[in-house]
Amino acid sequence: MGKSGPKLSEAKAEKVRKAIRALIKENKDLQAAVNAQRKASKAKDNKAKLRSAISKVVVRNPLLQQAAKGIFNKMK
């Protein structure tokens, strides 16, 4: 079953990902959380590990979630 919500083109999705990564890199606590999630991941592909870790951190952190929504809304 797919996820509901608006569909983004790959170019726009990549821009959103880059903006979120920049926010995470600025905050050492968020970066530590992403690194811990990457180490705990069982995926074999490094990109898959990174995407999964970032999405988990975004979902679990309300401030980062609001920032991600703001970035997403600017992209529309």
CYANA upper distance limits for C-alpha pairs under 8 A (distance plus 0.5 A):
  8 LEU  CA     12 LYS  CA      6.56
  8 LEU  CA     13 ALA  CA      6.35
  9 SER  CA     13 ALA  CA      6.66
 10 GLU  CA     14 GLU  CA      6.58
 11 ALA  CA     15 LYS  CA      6.89
 12 LYS  CA     16 VAL  CA      6.80
 12 LYS  CA     75 MET  CA      7.47
 13 ALA  CA     17 ARG  CA      6.67
 14 GLU  CA     18 LYS  CA      6.63
 15 LYS  CA     19 ALA  CA      6.75
 16 VAL  CA     20 ILE  CA      6.72
 16 VAL  CA     68 ALA  CA      8.28
 16 VAL  CA     71 ILE  CA      6.98
 16 VAL  CA     72 PHE  CA      6.84
 16 VAL  CA     75 MET  CA      8.08
 17 ARG  CA     21 ARG  CA      6.58
 18 LYS  CA     22 ALA  CA      6.68
 19 ALA  CA     23 LEU  CA      6.94
 19 ALA  CA     71 ILE  CA      7.74
 20 ILE  CA     24 ILE  CA      6.79
 20 ILE  CA     67 ALA  CA      8.47
 20 ILE  CA     68 ALA  CA      6.82
 20 ILE  CA     71 ILE  CA      8.36
 21 ARG  CA     25 LYS  CA      6.61
 21 ARG  CA     54 ILE  CA      8.35
 22 ALA  CA     26 GLU  CA      6.88
 23 LEU  CA     27 ASN  CA      7.29
 24 ILE  CA     28 LYS  CA      8.02
 24 ILE  CA     30 LEU  CA      6.01
 24 ILE  CA     31 GLN  CA      6.13
 25 LYS  CA     30 LEU  CA      8.03
 25 LYS  CA     31 GLN  CA      6.38
 27 ASN  CA     31 GLN  CA      6.76
 28 LYS  CA     32 ALA  CA      6.58
 29 ASP  CA     33 ALA  CA      6.81
 30 LEU  CA     34 VAL  CA      6.72
 30 LEU  CA     57 VAL  CA      7.93
 31 GLN  CA     35 ASN  CA      6.66
 32 ALA  CA     36 ALA  CA      6.66
 33 ALA  CA     37 GLN  CA      6.75
 33 ALA  CA     57 VAL  CA      7.32
 34 VAL  CA     38 ARG  CA      6.66
 34 VAL  CA     50 LEU  CA      8.17
 34 VAL  CA     53 ALA  CA      5.83
 34 VAL  CA     54 ILE  CA      6.43
 34 VAL  CA     57 VAL  CA      6.95
 35 ASN  CA     39 LYS  CA      6.77
 35 ASN  CA     53 ALA  CA      8.13
 36 ALA  CA     40 ALA  CA      6.76
 37 GLN  CA     41 SER  CA      6.59
 37 GLN  CA     53 ALA  CA      5.50
 37 GLN  CA     56 LYS  CA      8.38
 38 ARG  CA     49 LYS  CA      5.92
 38 ARG  CA     50 LEU  CA      6.62
 38 ARG  CA     52 SER  CA      8.30
 38 ARG  CA     53 ALA  CA      6.06
 41 SER  CA     49 LYS  CA      6.57
 41 SER  CA     53 ALA  CA      8.23
 42 LYS  CA     49 LYS  CA      8.31
 43 ALA  CA     48 ALA  CA      7.06
 43 ALA  CA     49 LYS  CA      6.32
 44 LYS  CA     48 ALA  CA      8.13
 44 LYS  CA     49 LYS  CA      7.98
 45 ASP  CA     49 LYS  CA      6.80
 46 ASN  CA     50 LEU  CA      6.71
 47 LYS  CA     51 ARG  CA      6.63
 48 ALA  CA     52 SER  CA      6.50
 49 LYS  CA     53 ALA  CA      6.54
 50 LEU  CA     54 ILE  CA      6.58
 51 ARG  CA     55 SER  CA      6.60
 52 SER  CA     56 LYS  CA      6.69
 53 ALA  CA     57 VAL  CA      6.73
 54 ILE  CA     58 VAL  CA      6.61
 55 SER  CA     59 VAL  CA      6.63
 56 LYS  CA     60 ARG  CA      6.69
 57 VAL  CA     61 ASN  CA      6.56
 58 VAL  CA     62 PRO  CA      7.92
 58 VAL  CA     64 LEU  CA      6.12
 58 VAL  CA     65 GLN  CA      5.72
 58 VAL  CA     68 ALA  CA      8.09
 59 VAL  CA     65 GLN  CA      6.75
 60 ARG  CA     65 GLN  CA      8.37
 61 ASN  CA     65 GLN  CA      6.52
 62 PRO  CA     66 GLN  CA      6.70
 63 LEU  CA     67 ALA  CA      6.83
 64 LEU  CA     68 ALA  CA      6.55
 65 GLN  CA     69 LYS  CA      6.70
 66 GLN  CA     70 GLY  CA      6.67
 67 ALA  CA     71 ILE  CA      6.72
 68 ALA  CA     72 PHE  CA      6.58
 69 LYS  CA     73 ASN  CA      6.55
 70 GLY  CA     74 LYS  CA      6.76
 71 ILE  CA     75 MET  CA      6.96
 72 PHE  CA     76 LYS  CA      7.32
